Amino acid sequence: MDIRSLLNGPLKIRHLVLVLTIAEQGSIVGAARHLYITQPAVSRGLREVEEALGAPLFERGARGVRPTPFAEVFIDHARAVVGHLKQATQHIAELADATAGSVTVGTYVAGGNLLLPKAIALLKQQRPHVNIYVHEATPDRLTNGLVAGEIDVVVGRLTAQHGAPELQQAALYHEPFEVVARVGHPVLDLGPTTLADLRKYPWVMPVGQTALRGELERAFARERLDLPEEQVDCSSPMTLRAILAETDFLALQPHTIAAADPSLRLVDARIKGIGQTVGVTTLTDRLPSPAVALMVRCMEQVATGIRRTIPADLRTNPRGVERPGMP
């Protein structure tokens, strides 16, 4: 398809928005309600797209619509196009007012407790009129938001992104995970402990299908130990902290979180092979706006200070922990 075909062709930007909204809402009715247009208008727009592409995009059912394999391909490209347009609009607005702008940061646990708040404070000192929005979600949702242009930069634990060449990662610092307990916990009287000692206590466990959960399970397996009999799966940092502070549960926490929390103490136990590299993820083909570029620089500056707070013998990457290249 050449540039003249795009100029005179049947596909318009509104068609991309329609398809994306139908996929997100799961129904024609939901898309119409979300876009504040009539249901016939959505149906007509979808029919125009399908006729232009020569392929069905959704299978109709009693409970809504489901994307076809053709739609899965089209949606990925449509999301990228709409994302680029959103970014272009933001860049132009910032160029028109060099003192303003906005940054939307996606985060999940790692980086959200120390790095991001300090970076936001630093940015606000330099550009007080920049609007900053923070979205916390699972890594897959943040990646989708990044591609769609809804998120400018993601900060958190870096993991290998196989088959995703559009993503660009930059590591900021590496830290181990520590076993933590409340102040006065009886495990603190034991001195150096092993996993066999620790599994006797109740644990707040990372939720399934996460990198940390897999690493912890492998650590127990290496010692030929079963997982703790009493455990609670938790993905909420606030709930996890409340459980630890009020009960005899143990948990793994990043070193920077554990060391900074006055209600918690580090248990004298080193579990090999469990650590994380914290960094930022952006898109390789999307030029950051001035405000986004400043946010990344502020996070890099704050990360330099965080690295100094982590003991030198804990900064090295444990064997078996996947770690993207450090700067």
C-alpha positions as CSV (number, residue, x, y, z in Angstrom):
1,M,0.0,0.0,0.0
2,D,1.7,3.3,-1.2
3,I,1.1,6.8,0.2
4,R,-1.5,7.6,-2.4
5,S,-3.5,4.6,-1.3
6,L,-3.4,5.7,2.3
7,L,-4.5,9.2,1.2
8,N,-7.5,8.1,-0.8
9,G,-8.2,4.7,0.8
10,P,-11.2,3.7,2.8
11,L,-9.4,3.3,6.2
12,K,-9.5,6.3,8.5
13,I,-8.1,7.0,12.0
14,R,-11.7,6.7,13.3
15,H,-11.8,3.1,12.1
16,L,-8.7,2.2,14.1
17,V,-10.2,3.7,17.2
18,L,-13.4,1.9,16.6
19,V,-11.7,-1.5,16.3
20,L,-9.5,-0.9,19.4
21,T,-12.6,0.1,21.5
22,I,-14.6,-2.9,20.4
23,A,-11.8,-5.2,21.3
24,E,-11.4,-3.5,24.7
25,Q,-15.1,-3.4,25.5
26,G,-15.9,-6.8,24.2
27,S,-19.1,-5.7,22.5
28,I,-20.6,-3.3,20.0
29,V,-22.9,-1.9,22.6
30,G,-20.0,-1.4,25.0
31,A,-18.0,0.4,22.3
32,A,-20.9,2.7,21.5
33,R,-21.4,3.6,25.1
34,H,-17.7,4.2,25.6
35,L,-17.3,6.4,22.6
36,Y,-20.7,8.3,23.1
37,I,-21.9,7.3,19.6
38,T,-24.8,5.2,18.5
39,Q,-24.7,1.4,18.1
40,P,-25.5,1.5,14.4
41,A,-22.6,3.9,13.9
42,V,-20.2,1.5,15.5
43,S,-21.6,-1.4,13.4
44,R,-21.4,0.6,10.2
45,G,-17.8,1.6,11.0
46,L,-16.8,-2.0,11.7
47,R,-18.4,-3.2,8.5
48,E,-16.4,-0.6,6.6
49,V,-13.1,-1.8,8.1
50,E,-13.9,-5.4,7.4
51,E,-14.8,-4.6,3.8
52,A,-11.6,-2.6,3.3
53,L,-9.5,-5.4,4.7
54,G,-11.4,-8.2,3.1
55,A,-11.5,-10.2,6.3
56,P,-13.8,-10.6,9.4
57,L,-12.4,-9.0,12.5
58,F,-14.8,-10.2,15.2
59,E,-17.0,-13.2,15.7
60,R,-20.4,-12.3,17.1
61,G,-21.9,-14.2,20.0
62,A,-24.6,-14.0,22.6
63,R,-22.3,-12.4,25.1
64,G,-20.5,-10.0,22.7
65,V,-17.8,-10.2,20.2
66,R,-14.4,-12.1,20.1
67,P,-11.4,-11.0,17.9
68,T,-10.6,-13.3,15.0
69,P,-6.9,-14.1,14.1
70,F,-7.1,-11.3,11.5
71,A,-8.2,-8.8,14.2
72,E,-5.3,-9.8,16.5
73,V,-2.8,-8.8,13.8
74,F,-4.7,-5.6,12.9
75,I,-5.2,-4.6,16.6
76,D,-1.4,-4.7,17.3
77,H,-0.7,-2.3,14.4
78,A,-3.7,-0.1,15.1
79,R,-2.6,0.3,18.8
80,A,0.8,1.4,17.6
81,V,-0.5,3.9,15.1
82,V,-2.9,5.5,17.6
83,G,-0.1,5.5,20.2
84,H,2.2,7.4,17.9
85,L,-0.5,10.0,17.2
86,K,-1.1,10.5,20.9
87,Q,2.6,11.0,21.4
88,A,2.8,13.5,18.5
89,T,0.0,15.6,20.0
90,Q,1.7,15.6,23.3
91,H,5.1,16.6,21.8
92,I,3.6,19.5,19.9
93,A,1.8,20.8,23.1
94,E,5.1,20.7,25.0
95,L,7.0,22.5,22.3
96,A,4.4,25.2,22.4
97,D,4.9,25.6,26.1
98,A,8.4,24.6,27.2
99,T,7.6,24.9,30.9
100,A,4.7,22.5,30.8
101,G,4.0,19.0,29.5
102,S,3.0,15.7,31.0
103,V,4.4,12.3,31.8
104,T,2.5,9.1,32.4
105,V,4.6,6.5,34.3
106,G,3.7,2.8,34.6
107,T,5.0,1.0,37.6
108,Y,4.7,-2.3,39.5
109,V,6.2,-2.8,43.0
110,A,9.9,-2.5,42.2
111,G,10.8,1.1,41.7
112,G,7.5,2.3,43.0
113,N,8.5,2.5,46.6
114,L,11.7,4.6,46.5
115,L,13.0,5.3,43.0
116,L,9.8,6.8,41.5
117,P,8.8,9.1,44.3
118,K,12.3,10.6,44.6
119,A,12.4,11.0,40.8
120,I,9.1,12.8,40.7
121,A,10.2,15.1,43.5
122,L,13.4,15.9,41.6
123,L,11.5,16.6,38.3
124,K,9.0,18.8,40.1
125,Q,11.9,20.9,41.4
126,Q,13.0,21.6,37.8
127,R,9.7,21.7,36.0
128,P,6.9,22.4,38.6
129,H,4.2,22.7,36.0
130,V,4.7,19.3,34.4
131,N,1.7,17.0,35.1
132,I,2.7,13.5,36.3
133,Y,0.4,10.5,36.2
134,V,1.3,7.2,37.8
135,H,-0.4,3.9,36.8
136,E,0.2,0.7,38.7
137,A,-0.6,-2.5,37.0
138,T,0.7,-5.9,36.0
139,P,3.7,-5.9,33.6
140,D,1.7,-7.2,30.6
141,R,-0.9,-4.4,31.0
142,L,1.8,-1.8,31.3
143,T,3.4,-3.0,28.2
144,N,0.1,-2.8,26.3
145,G,-0.3,0.7,27.6
146,L,3.2,1.7,26.5
147,V,2.5,0.5,22.9
148,A,-0.9,2.2,22.9
149,G,0.6,5.5,23.9
150,E,-1.3,5.6,27.1
151,I,1.9,5.2,29.1
152,D,5.2,7.0,28.3
153,V,7.7,5.0,30.4
154,V,7.5,1.9,32.6
155,V,9.7,1.6,35.7
156,G,10.1,-1.7,37.6
157,R,11.8,-5.1,37.5
158,L,13.4,-5.9,34.2
159,T,12.9,-9.3,32.7
160,A,13.8,-10.6,29.2
161,Q,11.3,-9.5,26.6
162,H,11.6,-12.2,24.0
163,G,10.0,-11.5,20.7
164,A,9.4,-7.8,21.6
165,P,11.9,-5.8,19.6
166,E,9.9,-2.6,20.0
167,L,10.7,-2.5,23.7
168,Q,13.9,-0.8,24.9
169,Q,15.2,-1.5,28.4
170,A,17.8,0.4,30.5
171,A,18.9,-1.0,33.8
172,L,19.4,1.4,36.7
173,Y,20.5,-0.7,39.7
174,H,20.5,-4.3,40.9
175,E,19.5,-5.4,44.4
176,P,18.9,-8.7,46.2
177,F,15.7,-9.8,47.9
178,E,15.8,-10.1,51.7
179,V,13.7,-12.3,54.1
180,V,11.9,-9.8,56.4
181,A,9.9,-10.1,59.6
182,R,8.3,-7.7,62.1
183,V,10.2,-6.1,64.9
184,G,10.4,-8.6,67.8
185,H,9.7,-11.7,65.6
186,P,11.1,-14.8,67.2
187,V,13.1,-15.8,64.1
188,L,15.3,-12.8,64.8
189,D,16.6,-14.5,67.9
190,L,17.9,-17.5,65.9
191,G,20.9,-15.8,64.4
192,P,21.9,-17.2,61.0
193,T,19.1,-19.2,59.6
194,T,18.5,-21.7,56.7
195,L,15.4,-22.2,54.5
196,A,14.7,-25.3,56.6
197,D,14.4,-23.0,59.6
198,L,12.3,-20.4,57.8
199,R,9.7,-22.8,56.3
200,K,8.4,-23.5,59.8
201,Y,6.9,-20.1,59.9
202,P,3.9,-18.8,57.8
203,W,4.9,-16.9,54.6
204,V,3.4,-14.2,52.5
205,M,4.2,-15.6,49.0
206,P,4.5,-13.9,45.7
207,V,1.5,-14.6,43.5
208,G,1.8,-17.4,40.9
209,Q,3.1,-16.9,37.4
210,T,5.5,-14.2,38.6
211,A,9.3,-14.3,38.2
212,L,9.8,-13.9,42.0
213,R,7.5,-16.8,42.8
214,G,9.4,-19.0,40.4
215,E,12.7,-18.1,41.9
216,L,11.5,-18.7,45.4
217,E,10.1,-22.1,44.5
218,R,13.4,-23.1,42.9
219,A,15.3,-22.0,46.0
220,F,13.2,-24.4,48.1
221,A,13.6,-27.1,45.5
222,R,17.4,-26.8,45.5
223,E,17.3,-27.5,49.2
224,R,14.9,-30.4,48.6
225,L,12.3,-28.7,50.8
226,D,8.6,-28.3,50.3
227,L,7.1,-24.8,50.3
228,P,5.9,-23.5,53.7
229,E,2.7,-25.2,54.8
230,E,1.0,-22.0,55.9
231,Q,1.1,-19.3,53.3
232,V,-0.9,-16.4,51.8
233,D,-0.5,-15.3,48.2
234,C,-0.4,-11.5,48.0
235,S,0.2,-9.0,45.2
236,S,-0.6,-5.8,47.1
237,P,2.4,-4.1,48.7
238,M,0.2,-2.3,51.3
239,T,-1.5,-5.5,52.4
240,L,1.7,-7.4,52.5
241,R,3.3,-4.8,54.8
242,A,0.3,-4.8,57.1
243,I,0.4,-8.6,57.4
244,L,4.2,-8.6,58.2
245,A,3.9,-5.8,60.7
246,E,1.0,-7.4,62.7
247,T,1.8,-11.2,62.5
248,D,4.6,-13.8,62.5
249,F,4.5,-14.1,58.7
250,L,7.7,-13.9,56.7
251,A,8.2,-12.6,53.2
252,L,10.7,-11.7,50.6
253,Q,11.2,-7.9,49.9
254,P,13.6,-5.9,47.8
255,H,16.6,-4.7,49.9
256,T,15.7,-1.0,49.5
257,I,12.2,-1.6,50.8
258,A,13.2,-3.9,53.6
259,A,16.0,-1.6,54.9
260,A,13.9,1.6,54.8
261,D,10.9,0.3,56.7
262,P,11.1,0.9,60.5
263,S,8.5,-1.7,61.2
264,L,10.5,-4.5,59.6
265,R,13.8,-6.2,60.2
266,L,16.1,-8.2,57.9
267,V,16.3,-11.9,58.8
268,D,19.9,-13.3,58.9
269,A,19.3,-15.5,55.9
270,R,20.7,-15.2,52.4
271,I,18.8,-17.0,49.7
272,K,20.9,-17.5,46.6
273,G,19.7,-16.7,43.1
274,I,16.9,-14.2,44.1
275,G,17.4,-10.6,43.1
276,Q,16.1,-8.0,40.7
277,T,17.4,-5.4,38.2
278,V,15.3,-2.3,38.3
279,G,15.1,-0.2,35.2
280,V,13.0,1.7,32.7
281,T,11.3,0.4,29.6
282,T,10.4,2.6,26.6
283,L,9.7,2.0,22.9
284,T,12.6,1.9,20.5
285,D,10.8,3.7,17.7
286,R,9.1,6.5,19.7
287,L,11.0,9.7,20.4
288,P,10.4,10.8,24.0
289,S,8.9,14.2,24.7
290,P,11.1,16.7,26.6
291,A,9.1,16.0,29.8
292,V,9.5,12.2,29.4
293,A,13.2,12.5,28.7
294,L,13.6,14.6,31.8
295,M,11.7,12.0,33.9
296,V,14.1,9.3,32.7
297,R,17.1,11.5,33.5
298,C,15.7,12.1,37.0
299,M,15.3,8.4,37.6
300,E,18.9,7.8,36.4
301,Q,20.1,10.4,38.9
302,V,18.1,9.0,41.8
303,A,19.2,5.4,40.9
304,T,22.9,6.5,41.3
305,G,22.1,7.5,44.9
306,I,20.2,4.3,45.6
307,R,23.1,2.1,44.3
308,R,25.3,3.8,47.0
309,T,23.0,2.7,49.7
310,I,23.2,-1.0,48.8
311,P,26.2,-2.7,50.4
312,A,28.9,-3.5,47.8
313,D,28.7,-7.2,48.4
314,L,25.0,-7.2,47.6
315,R,25.2,-5.2,44.3
316,T,26.5,-8.2,42.3
317,N,24.1,-10.3,40.4
318,P,23.5,-13.7,42.0
319,R,24.0,-16.6,39.6
320,G,20.8,-17.7,37.9
321,V,19.1,-14.3,38.1
322,E,18.3,-12.9,34.7
323,R,19.8,-9.4,34.4
324,P,19.7,-7.1,31.4
325,G,22.9,-5.1,30.9
326,M,23.6,-2.4,33.4
327,P,24.6,1.1,32.2
